[in-house]
Amino acid sequence: MSGNGLAVAGRVTREMVLLAILEVPGVARVGRGGGRWRTWLSGRSIRIALDGRRVTVRAWIVARPGQPLGPLAREVRAAIGGTVERLLGLEVGDVTVVVDGIGA
């Protein structure tokens, strides 16, 4: 819920975060490394917690080969934070980006 009375469903927030991550060059996909079965067994690749107007995000990504992982994780965190603040009008809490694999 933002200050203007707009209620945003959790799935909408998750979708906005997903799109923000996918716009970052160097991200191969959002999900766990390894086979698709691993993502299925592990649950969602993006976890969102909303406490009032404060959003906490934990996201798992797979990086493209050759990407410097530290800068990539920082770019993804910035993209998530910008989307949460700018498009959803919410405060950004903790944003954790887990680089869980390298792949195409």
HUTA-V451612 format. One record per pair of residues at least 24 apart in sequence whose ideal C-beta (glycine too) atoms are under 10 Angstrom apart, sorted by the first residue. I is the first residue (numbers start at 0). J is the second residue. If there is no record, write none. Layout:
i={I/I}
j={J/J}
This chain:
i={0/0/0/0/0/1/1/1/1/1/2/2/2/2/3/5/5/7/7/7/7/7/7/9/9/9/9/10/11/11/12/12/12/12/12/12/12/12/12/12/13/13/13/13/13/13/13/14/15/15/15/15/15/15/15/16/16/16/16/16/16/16/16/16/16/16/16/16/16/17/17/17/17/17/18/18/18/19/19/19/19/19/19/19/19/19/19/19/19/20/20/20/20/20/20/20/20/20/20/20/20/20/21/21/21/22/22/22/22/23/23/23/23/23/23/23/23/23/23/23/23/23/24/24/24/24/25/25/25/25/25/25/25/25/25/25/25/25/25/25/26/26/26/26/26/26/26/26/26/26/26/26/27/27/27/27/27/27/27/27/27/27/28/28/28/28/28/28/28/28/29/29/29/29/29/29/30/30/30/30/30/30/30/31/31/31/31/31/31/32/32/32/32/32/32/32/32/32/32/33/33/33/33/37/37/38/41/44/44/45/46/47/48/48/49/49/50/50/51/51/52/52/52/52/52/53/53/53/53/53/53/54/54/54/54/54/54/54/54/54/54/54/54/55/55/55/55/55/55/56/56/56/56/56/56/56/56/56/57/57/57/57/57/58/58/58/58/58/58/59/59/59/59/59/59/60/60/60/60/60/61/61/61/61/61/61/62/62/62/62/62/63/63/63/64/64/64/65/66/66/68/68/68/69/71/71/72/72/72}
j={49/51/52/88/89/52/87/88/89/90/52/88/89/90/88/87/88/49/54/86/87/88/89/47/48/49/54/47/47/87/45/47/49/54/56/82/83/86/87/89/43/44/45/46/47/56/58/45/47/79/82/83/85/86/87/45/46/47/54/56/58/75/78/79/80/82/83/87/94/44/45/58/79/82/78/82/86/56/58/75/77/78/79/80/81/82/83/85/86/44/45/56/58/59/60/74/75/76/78/79/82/96/60/75/78/74/75/78/82/60/62/66/71/72/73/74/75/76/77/78/79/96/63/66/71/74/60/62/63/64/65/66/67/68/70/71/72/74/75/98/58/60/61/62/63/66/71/74/75/78/96/98/60/61/62/63/64/66/100/101/102/103/59/60/61/62/63/100/102/103/58/59/60/61/75/99/58/59/60/61/99/100/102/59/60/61/97/99/100/59/60/61/62/97/98/99/100/101/102/61/99/100/102/99/100/99/99/97/99/79/95/83/92/93/89/92/90/92/89/90/87/88/89/90/92/83/89/90/91/92/93/79/80/82/83/84/87/89/90/91/92/93/94/83/91/92/93/94/95/80/82/83/91/92/93/94/95/96/93/94/95/96/97/94/95/96/97/98/99/95/96/97/98/99/100/96/97/98/99/100/98/99/100/101/102/103/98/99/100/101/102/101/102/103/101/102/103/101/98/101/96/98/101/98/96/98/96/97/98}
